[in-house]
Each structure stands twice: as structure tokens, then as C-alpha cells.
Amino acid sequence: MRTAMPVKPKGARIRFWLVAVFILIVYIWSFAGIPFEGIKEQAATVSKAIGKGFLHPDWGFVYLKEGEDLLRGLLDTLAISVLGTFISAVLCVPFAFWAANNMSKRKAVTASGKVVLSIIRTIPEIVMAILFIKAVGPGAFAGVLALGLHSIGMLGKLYSEAIENLDLGPAEALTASGANRLQVLWFGVLPQVLPDFMSFTLYRFEINVRSAAILGIIGAGGIGTPLIFALEARSWPRVAIILYGIIIMVTLIDWISGYIRRRLV
């Protein structure tokens, strides 16, 4: 005997169609605001040149004896990412304890810590890179400072959430046995949150590798510098080999980092 299909209430059907119509209106409004002036006459020629460049990349740019090649650019990008992530992973720890709700009984203290981390996260990396380029000059140092400062906001938030989820039993036992605050922190808190800290740091490192490649476009060092030069010169074979190199590097880092994170958590 067949069972009857449950019928949705009339109110639920009306809400569904209202939401669907609202989403449709938002999409129509969004596309209507995009200016479209038609396809340019040279679009086919440029597209053909780009496609040909990607099919025949500039393999000679992989390594050049005089320098400024693909391998050195990727290594610079990797170095910028490593240093930026290391700086943020160390500096964000005090901010994380500051913003954790269970580390202070005063709500105003933790709220101020969360506000500071939110402000740091709000400023885009590329804006920070431009500011540091103006302050210390173009180069990898500006990229390291931009990634390091911006990553404090996100890592601090993730670290604080890990601290809020820890078991306070060991810390309370240490306090009852006469341990001071530093000993409670070192033996009762850090052993619990350290695996999460390392996992979040590796995840942020993956993001920083991608960001470092972009920051080089505005003069913050790394592979982005030769990439913008190749784009401006319309050297599509060189653009292709640089993008292929970035894709391979990011894929390998994602795989290695994901494997390590699975072992940690």
C-alpha cells in the first residue's frame, strides 16, 4: 500500500516562493548594474594569442643563469609566505588569549580584543602592502610585513575560538595544587590548543602562498613582479609558465599541508 506524500502547509509554500522571487529579483538587479558595451573587435585576436601562449609556454624562463626566473620567483614567494605566517603565528597568541571569553571574567576585556582582531582583518592585504611599500620601500620585506600583520586578525580569531573550546579541568586542577598563572598556561592550556594552533597556522600558510603571489604585482616581491611585467608586455607564453608554476606550487603545498593537518587533528 502506497503512503501519501506529505503536503507542505500553504504558508510554507508561500514563504518558499517569496524567497525564490526575492532571490530572482536580486540576481536581475545585480546583472542589470553590470555595464556591457559589447565584445571588442580585437577580442578574438587577443583570445587566440592568449590561448596560443598557454599551449606553448616559455620553458626557457624556468631557469635563467642571470637570475629573475621562475624558480627564484617561486622561492621568493614561498619565503615571503613562510616568514609572514611565522610572524603572525607568534604575534597573534597574546591577541587570542585577550579575545577568548573564558580567559577573563570581564566581558569588556574580551570584547575589546575581538574588536581589535576584527579591525585588523578588515584591512585588505593589498592595502597593507601598499602602505608598507610606502614606508619601507618595494620588495619582499613589505610583503612579509603585510602578510604578517593581516594574518594576525584571522589567526587570532581562530586561536581564540580554540582557547574557548578547551577543557578547563586541567587548568583548575593545577590552580588548586598551587601552580601560578604561567604554569597553568604552559601545562594546562597550551598542550590542549597547540594541535589546533598548528593546524590553523598551516591553513593560513596555504592562503598566504596565494596572497604572496598577488602582492608581488604591486611591488611586494615574489613571483607577482615578473607576472605583471609579462602581462604588461603581452608575453603570453611567459604569463602561462608563471601561472603554471604558481598552480603546481600551490597544489603541492595544499597537499602537503592537508596531510600534516590530518595527522595533527
Secondary structure, 3 states (H helix, E strand, C coil): CCCCCCCCCHHHHHHHHHHHHHHHHHHHHHHHCCCCCCCCCCHHHHHHHHHHHHHCCCHHHCCCCCCCCHHHHHHHHHHHHHHHHHHHHHHHHHHHHHHCHHHCCCHHHHHHHHHHHHHHHHCCHHHHHHHHHHHHCCCHHHHHHHHHHHHHHHHHHHHHHHHHCCCCHHHHHHHHCCCCHHHHHHHHHHHHHHHHHHHHHHHHHHHHHHHHHHHHHHCCCCCHHHHHHHHHCCCHHHHHHHHHHHHHHHHHHHHHHHHHHHHHC
